[in-house]
Amino acid sequence: PERLRDSIQGMRLDNPDVGFEYLDDNEQRAWVVDHFPSDVVDLYDGLPNNVMRADLWRYMVIAKEGGIYLDADVYLMSPFREWQALHPTMGGDDGWGRCDVIIGMENDAHLCQWAFVSIRPEHPLMVHAMTFIIERVADHTKKSLQWKDLSNIRDPDNFVHVTTGPGVWTEAVADYFGLECCVEALSLVNILERNGGKMISANGVEGFVVGASQSIEPPAK
């Protein structure tokens, strides 16, 4: 699609010092096979659709390798070099500066999972979130009898959302901070901001910015 081509070309032109990789479904699966044991590969393969596999893969790859995850159709409103939260020399009284993890809000209820940043590999927040979500996948796989009967899992009408999507992603981040797993994004952000503003230190997170959405635009629907 033209928008997708424009988005990819624009990201490359605006960020010449950033390497971009675009993986198709087969390449994503090959990466999972190379990095995870067979039981996790089986969970990945057993998911009922490619959307859920793409969700799970993004958590896996950023937890393992670090970097910036973006859906291919995300439009960057400014180059990465202009993101204040990523600049190593920034910081100080405004609470910004180079942050290890950047996660924006998708809406009042959910954190954004179509674009997020982890500066370093194996960041404890990202590893925790990935593990939390893999455990959710395993639990729902078992309860749904390998996705044949959704009636036994929570919120079956929105099973993607609560198994691999923004719902479980928000729960996983909240759980990392020891907060109620069902807390909504706006409440989570307010709690974190009360504990140090936009940049906080908790459980090994040197920087947690809940305002990255000022620099990105949601994918076109």
C-alpha positions in Angstrom: 0.0 0.0 0.0 1.2 3.5 -0.8 0.9 4.7 2.9 3.0 1.8 4.0 5.7 2.5 1.4 5.7 6.2 2.3 6.0 5.4 6.0 9.0 3.0 5.5 10.8 5.4 3.1 10.2 8.3 5.3 11.6 6.5 8.4 14.7 5.6 6.5 15.3 9.0 5.1 14.7 10.8 8.4 16.8 8.4 10.4 19.9 7.6 8.3 21.9 6.6 11.4 19.3 4.0 12.4 19.2 0.4 11.0 15.7 -0.9 10.1 14.7 -4.5 9.8 11.4 -5.7 8.4 10.5 -9.3 9.0 7.7 -11.3 7.4 5.8 -14.1 9.1 8.3 -16.8 8.1 11.3 -14.7 9.2 9.6 -14.0 12.6 9.0 -17.6 13.2 12.6 -18.5 12.3 13.8 -15.9 14.8 11.6 -17.5 17.5 12.9 -20.9 16.8 16.5 -19.6 17.1 15.9 -17.9 20.4 13.4 -19.9 22.4 12.9 -23.5 23.6 10.6 -25.8 21.8 7.7 -25.5 24.3 7.6 -21.7 23.6 7.8 -22.3 19.9 4.9 -24.6 20.2 2.9 -21.9 22.0 3.8 -19.5 19.2 2.8 -21.9 16.4 -0.4 -22.8 18.2 -1.8 -19.3 18.3 -4.9 -19.1 16.2 -3.9 -16.2 13.9 -0.9 -14.2 12.6 -2.0 -11.1 14.5 -1.3 -12.8 17.8 2.0 -14.2 16.6 3.1 -10.8 15.5 2.1 -9.4 19.0 4.0 -12.0 20.8 7.1 -11.7 18.6 7.4 -8.0 19.2 7.7 -8.5 23.0 10.2 -11.3 22.4 12.5 -9.5 20.1 12.7 -6.3 22.1 13.2 -8.2 25.3 16.0 -10.2 23.8 17.7 -7.6 21.6 16.5 -4.2 22.7 15.8 -1.5 20.1 12.8 0.3 18.8 9.7 -1.6 17.7 7.3 0.1 15.3 4.4 -1.3 13.3 5.3 -0.9 9.6 2.5 1.7 9.1 3.5 4.0 12.0 4.3 7.5 10.9 7.1 9.2 12.8 6.3 12.9 13.4 10.0 13.6 14.2 13.3 11.8 13.8 14.6 9.7 16.6 17.5 12.1 17.1 15.0 14.8 18.1 13.3 12.6 20.8 14.3 14.4 24.0 13.9 11.2 26.0 16.5 9.4 23.9 19.2 12.1 23.9 22.1 11.1 26.2 23.0 14.6 27.1 19.5 15.6 28.2 18.1 15.4 31.7 17.7 17.6 34.7 14.8 19.3 36.3 12.2 18.5 33.7 12.5 14.8 34.4 13.5 13.9 30.9 16.7 12.5 29.6 17.9 9.4 28.0 15.6 6.7 29.1 16.0 2.9 29.0 12.4 2.2 28.3 9.8 4.4 26.5 6.2 3.4 26.4 3.4 5.7 25.3 -0.4 5.6 26.0 -2.7 4.3 23.3 -5.8 5.5 25.2 -6.9 6.0 28.8 -7.2 2.2 29.3 -4.2 0.8 27.5 -0.5 1.4 26.9 0.7 1.5 23.3 2.2 -1.7 22.0 2.5 -0.8 18.3 5.5 1.4 19.1 7.9 1.1 22.1 11.6 1.4 23.0 14.1 -0.5 25.1 17.6 1.0 24.8 19.3 -2.1 26.0 18.8 -5.9 25.5 17.4 -8.0 28.3 15.9 -5.0 30.1 14.2 -6.3 33.3 10.9 -4.6 32.5 10.8 -6.0 29.0 11.9 -9.5 30.1 9.2 -9.4 32.8 6.5 -8.3 30.4 7.5 -10.9 27.8 7.4 -13.7 30.4 4.1 -12.5 31.8 2.6 -12.6 28.3 4.0 -16.0 27.4 2.5 -17.3 30.6 -0.8 -15.8 29.6 -0.6 -17.4 26.2 0.2 -20.8 27.9 -2.7 -20.4 30.3 -5.2 -19.5 27.6 -4.0 -22.2 25.2 -4.7 -24.8 27.9 -8.0 -23.3 29.0 -9.3 -22.9 25.4 -8.3 -26.5 24.5 -5.8 -25.4 22.0 -8.0 -22.4 20.9 -11.0 -24.7 20.1 -13.3 -23.4 22.9 -12.9 -19.8 24.0 -15.6 -19.9 26.6 -13.2 -20.9 29.4 -10.9 -17.9 29.1 -11.4 -14.4 30.4 -13.2 -12.0 28.1 -13.6 -14.5 25.2 -15.0 -11.8 22.9 -11.8 -9.9 23.1 -9.4 -12.9 23.4 -6.7 -11.4 21.2 -6.7 -8.2 23.3 -6.3 -10.0 26.6 -3.9 -12.7 25.4 -1.3 -10.9 23.3 -2.7 -7.4 22.7 -2.7 -4.0 24.5 -4.8 -5.5 27.4 -2.2 -8.0 28.6 0.7 -5.6 27.7 -0.7 -3.0 30.0 -1.2 -5.7 32.7 2.3 -6.9 32.3 3.9 -3.5 32.7 1.7 -2.8 35.8 2.6 -6.1 37.3 6.3 -5.3 36.9 5.9 -2.3 39.2 3.9 -4.4 41.7 0.6 -2.8 40.8 -2.7 -4.3 40.4 -2.6 -6.2 37.1 -6.0 -4.8 36.0 -5.1 -1.2 36.5 -5.9 0.9 33.4 -3.2 2.9 31.6 -4.2 6.3 32.8 -4.2 5.2 36.4 -0.9 3.4 35.9 0.6 6.6 34.5 -0.8 8.7 37.3 0.7 6.3 39.9 4.1 6.4 38.2 4.1 10.2 37.8 3.3 10.6 41.5 6.5 8.6 42.1 8.9 10.8 40.3 7.3 12.4 37.3 7.9 11.3 33.7 11.3 9.8 34.6 11.3 7.4 37.5 13.6 4.8 39.1 11.9 1.6 40.2 12.8 -2.0 40.0 15.8 -1.3 37.7 14.0 1.0 35.3 16.3 4.0 35.0 13.8 5.9 32.8 10.2 5.2 32.1 8.5 7.8 29.8 4.8 7.7 29.5 4.6 10.4 26.8 6.2 8.8 23.8 3.0 9.2 21.9 3.8 12.9 21.4 6.4 11.8 18.9 4.3 9.1 17.0 1.0 8.8 15.3 -1.2 5.8 15.4 -1.4 3.5 12.4 -4.1 4.2 9.9 -7.2 2.2 10.4 
